[in-house]
Amino acid sequence: MLLMLACGYLYGYIYGPLVVTFFGAVGILIAHLTMKHCCRDWILTKFYNRQIEAFITVVESKQGFKIVALSRLTPIPFGLQNGIFSLTNIPMLKYSAASAIGLGPTAVLNCYMGSTLRSMEDVLSDGSSATTGYIIFAIQIIITVILLTFVVRKARAELKKAVEGDKSKAQIVPLTIDDETVVLVTPEILKSQGS
């Protein structure tokens, strides 16, 4: 957040979010590739369980883009998110685009706040308008916190809805072959095979 504020201060509220989103997406991509190729086996041995398996299934489904984008809006640390997403086989372009889109709203809000610091510095340096400047700055912070809270709650609700919707679709159905062999398949496989 401090880096986003600094970027808004340095580049303004138009170029700041673009810089944050682009370089944030590049950083996420590098972290994802590093974790996928260097740490994946270790993560699987330490943390793999049924919940992680269900999450991987959901992320690799049609809802994957939406889930990655919405997860970037939540306060879950990006390092943890990158570790979990590195376990999936989501296409790199889809993952990068979803991450960049998910970074957008917080980048805009934080860079706007950073861009107002320069004008606030001018206002606060004048003793007669310092009180007014502090009030305006406090109001801006309150509005930003309210907007971020709203965005995070909306993202969590959408993420929960997407995960629960895909869990109900990803049920395993037993299929008996030759009265002895039992194969577990998902309804999607049955539909695609025409059985």
Residue, then its C-alpha position, 0 to 999 in steps of 0.5 A: m500500500l505504501l508503494m502504491l501511495a508513493c507511486g501515486y505521489l510520484y506519477g499522479y492518479i493517471y499514470g500511477p495506477l498504470v505503473v502499479t498494475f503493470f509492474g505488479a503483474v510482472g512481479i506476480l508473474i515472476a513469483h508465480l513462475t518461481m514458485k511453480h518451478c522451484c517450490r511446487d513439490w515442497i508446497l504439495t508435500k507440506f500443505y496438500n489436502r482435500q481443501i487445496e485439491a478442491f480449490i485447485t479444481v475450481v481455479e482450473s475450471k471456467q471460473g478460474f479467471k474470476i477467482v484469480a481476479l477477485s482474490r487479488l482484491t482480498p487482503i490475503p497476502f499475495g505470497l500465499q496466493n501465489g503459492i496456492f495458484s502455483l499448484t494449478n495448471i491455469p494458463m499463464l496469460k489468463y493468470s497474468a491478465a486476471s491478476a492485473i485486472g484484480l490489482g486495478p481497483t486498489a491501485v486506482l484508490n491508493c494512487y489517487m490517495g498518493s496523488t493528493l499528498r502533493s496538493m495536501e502538502d501545499v495546503l498544509s504548508d499554509g497555516s491559515s488553511a491547515t485545518t481545512g486541509y487536515i479535514i479534507f485529507a481525513i475525509q479522503i482517507i475515510i472514503t478510501v477505507i469505505l470503498l476498499t471495505f466495500v470492494v473486499r466484501k463484494a470480492r469475498a462474496e463473489l469468490k465464495k459464490a464461485v467456489e461453492g458453485d463449482k464445488s457442486k458441479a465437480q461431484i464425483v460419480p461412480l461408473t461401473i465397467d464390466d461389473e467389477t471395475v469402478v471408475l470415478v468421473t465427474p459429470e463433465i467427463l460423462k457429458s463430453q463422452g456422450s455416456 
